[in-house]
Amino acid sequence: MKATIIKMRRAGVLIPRPEIRHQLKWHGDLTIMDTRENGLNRIVKIARHVRGDPGPNQSREELYEPHVIWVNEERMVLAGFERVAHEGRFVDYAQSWLCMIGPEQWPI
């Protein structure tokens, strides 16, 4: 589904609510699926947000083990964890996404 996401945490720390409206908004396609994760050696649920056309400029964000915190007609919040490469290893941080469903122009 088409969605705009805004990350609500930075390195696992909650961004203060007044600052969330100034965070980057990522427009793209949101999917949630179960997949085999070799790094964790098990099946995991992943929310994946893909931006851009297929090819080298395409980018994506992934949220592992997402849970729906709340949902209404136009918005939802997913909470889980993100993996970040750091000094040759992966670090997992708590993360939440504010997801706005539909067109790109959304007020916060």
Buried (B, 14 or more C-beta within 10 A) or exposed (E): EEBBBBBBBEEEEEBEEEEBEEBEBBBBEBEEEEEEBEEEEEEBBBBBBBBEEEEEEEEEBBBBBBEEEEEEEEBBBBBBBBBEEEEEEEEBBBBBBBBBBEEEEBEE
